[in-house]
Amino acid sequence: MGVKIPTKLFRTAALAAASAAALAVSVPASATALVRDGFAFVEVADAKIVVFRPDVHVGSMSAGGLDQPNAEWTEAARANIQAALVDAMNQQNAEVEFLDELEGENAETLNAYRALFEAVVQSIAVHSQSAERLPSKGEEREAGPGRSARRSGVQLDWTLGEGASQLRDATGADYAMMIFTHDSYGDDGRKAAQVAGMLGCIIGACVIIQAGVHVGYAGLVDLRTGNIVWFNTDPSIGGDPRDPEGAVERVQKLLEDFPQPVPATELALAQ
């Protein structure tokens, strides 16, 4: 019998999806890629990465900001993103296994930790990109194996907790790749409101209305510890996932700066 996930975790999960659109508005429009301090794939290691089915939402947004899911768009986007993800991850120097879903209690565990991941990475995005950065998360870090100087100013020390090892027991993997994307395209009413707002600028009554919401997260979780060891987000991510070519562009953005294996000798010297 699997370990039960606390009810509080499920409540946190429910809040994750509800706040996705709000996050896209509150976080500056720039990409962030972070690697946990001290983490690196060793070139000679036989690390197994399990890639779960991407959590994808595609819908339309009304003039009033109501996000209406579109099942047909979502199904197409999920298939396109998964196909692009398979091609991209097969180029990584690691054993990669793709799983659509787990079954039974393992499925419940996956759904809970997938939603917890979404809640946690929203916190990472806010505190790594905005003025709300937590003091304990903002120390300057030196570059080294698995970390570039460009992303060395923020500590990636968030975790899903040791209970994530349940996913390791279920899959036999060392790491889990989790992908979340949220797209809301403005409907005709919202487009008209956007034009009216822009025209208002001419008479000094400017009202800026977003055309829609497009945000994506990707993260790598160490299933032995629950630690998030790599994270990437772009709150204004490009690529229309409803189109295969757009999905390829989306996945390329999500996997930007994915940790590359380093020789064991180089890692030893750095330590």
N, C-alpha and C positions, 0 to 999 in steps of 0.2 A: 504493500500500500504506500502511495506517495505521501510526502509531507504536505499537510494542509497549508495553504497560503492565507495569512491573516485577512479578515474582512476589511481592515483598514487599507490593505494593499489594493483591493478591488475598488474601494471608494476613490483612492488616488488615481487608479486607472481611468475611472469614468471622467475625472476632471481633465485628464490629459487631452483627450480628443476635443473637449469643449473649448479649451483655451488655445488650440492650435492657430486659429485665425487671428486671435488677439496678439499672439506672440509675433506673427509676421508683421504686424503694424508697429509693435513696440520696439523691435530690434532693428538697428541700422542695417541698411541693405549692403552688406559686405560678407564675403565668405569667411568662414573660420575653420581651420584644420588644426587639431591638437593631438599630441601624443603624450601618453603618461610618462612622467619623468622616470628614466631608467629602463623603459620598455624598448625592446627591439627583437625582431625575429632573427634567430641565429641561422646562418646559411645552411649549416649541416643538420639543423633540427627537422624532425618529421612532424610538424605541427598540423593538426587537422582542424579545419575551419568548417563549421556547418552554417549554411546560409538559408535562413528561413524565408518563406514566402513574403515578399514586400507588403507592408501595410499601406494600402493606397486608397486615397479618397479623391474623387473628381466630381465636381458639381457646378452649379451655376449660382451666381450671386445677384440678388435683386437690387433695385434702387435703394431699398431700405437696409441692405446689408444682410438679408436672410440667405443663408447658404443651403441650397436645395440639392441633395445628392442626386447623381445621375448614374444609375446602375450600369447602363450600356457603356458610358464613357469610362467608368471605373474598371469594368471588366477588361476593356481593351487596353487601358493604361497599365493595369497590373500584368497582363500577359506580355506587353511590349517591354516593360521595365524588367521583368524577370528574364526574358530572352536576352536583353542587352546585358544584364547582370551576369548571366551564365557565361557569355562570351568574354566579358571583362575579367571575371574572377578566374577563369581557366588559364589566364596568362600569369597568375600569381604563382610564385615558387612555394606552394604549399598544397597539401592534400585538401581539396575542397569538395564538400558534398552539399547538394541542394535538396532541401526538404520542403514540400508544400505545407504539410501540417503534421502534427503528431496525433495520437489517438488516446481516447479515454482520459485518465487522470493526467497523463503527460500533456495532453492538449490543453487542459485547464491550467496547468502550470505554465506552459508556453504563453498562453493568452495573458495570464496575469503578469508575467515578467516582460512581455512585449509592451504592455500598457505602462508598466512601471518604468521601462526604458524611455518611453515617450515623455513621461512626466519628468524624469531626471534630466534628459537632454534638453528640455525646454529651460531648465534651470542653468545648465551649462551654457546654452546659447545666450541667455540674458546676461549672465555674470562674466562671460568672456568677451561680449561685444558692446555692452552698454555702459553708461555711467554708474549703473547699479552694481558694479563688480564688487564682490565680497573681498575685504582686505586679505583674508587668508588664501584667496585664490589668485592674487595678482602679483606674486613675487616674481622678480626677474629670474629666469632660468638660463643656464648656459646651454649652447647647442651641443649636440653629441649624437651618437648612433641612434637612429630612429627619431631624431628631433632636429628640425631646421631652425636657424636663428629667427626666421620670420614668425614662427609660432611659439617662441620660447618665453614669451612674457606672461603666460597664464599657466597655472598648474592644473593639470587634468587629474584630480584626485577624487572624482565621484565614483560611487559604487552602487551596484544593485543588491549587495549583501551576499553573504556566503551561501544563502539558500539557492542561489542560481546554480549551484553545483548539481541540483536536481536535473537540470538540462544536460549536464555532462553525463550523468548516469543514464539518461534517456537516449542520448545520441552517440556517446563515446567520443565526442569532440573536445578539443582543448579550448576552442574559441567559437563564439557565435557572432555572425554578422547580422545586424538588424537594420532594416531600411524602412523609413517612414516618409511618405510624401503627401502633401495636401494641396490640391488645386481647386480654386473656385473662379470660374470665368464669368465676367459680367454679362448679364442678359441685356436684351434691347433696352429695357427701362433704365438699367444702370448706365449703359453707354450714353443714353440721352441725357441722364442727370450729370454725367461726367462732362459732356459737351457744354451743357448749360452752366456748370460751375466754372469752366474755363472761360466762357464768354463773359461771365460776371466779372472776371478780372479786368475787363476793358473799362467797366464803370466803377471799379474800385470795390466791388463786392465779391471778392475771390473766394470760391469754395472748391477745395481740392478733394476730389473723390477718386479713390483707388479704382483702377479698372477691375481688379480682382485680387486674389490671394494665391501666392505660389511659394511654398516653403518645403524644404526637404532636409532630412537628417539621415546620417549613416553612422553606425558605431560598431566597434568590435569589442566584445565582452570576453574577458578571461573567465571561463566557466569554473576554474579551480578556486577563484577568489571572489568572483562577482564584479571585479573592477572593470571599469570602462577604460580600455588601454589606447583606443584611437577614436576620434570623433570628428565629424565634418558636418557643417551646415551652411546653407545659403538661403536667407529669408527672402530672396528675390530670384530664386533659381530659374534658369532658362530651360528650354526644351519642352515641347508639348508632348506629354507621354501618351496621348491618344494616337500619336503617329509614331511608327517604328523608328524613324530617323530622329524624331524629337526625343524619344525614350533613350536612344544611344547618347545624345547630348546630355540628358538629365543624369544618366548613370556616370558618365565621365566626370561631371561636376561633383557628384556624390562621392566618388572614389578618388578625388583629387588628393594628392599627398598621402595615399595609403602607404603604411610602413613597408619598406622594402627590406629583404633579408640582408644582413651584414655578415661578413666573415667572422667566425668565432675568435680569431686572433685579434681582429680590430676591436671587437667588443671587450676582450680581456684587457687590451691596452687602455681603453677608455675608462675602465673601472679601476 
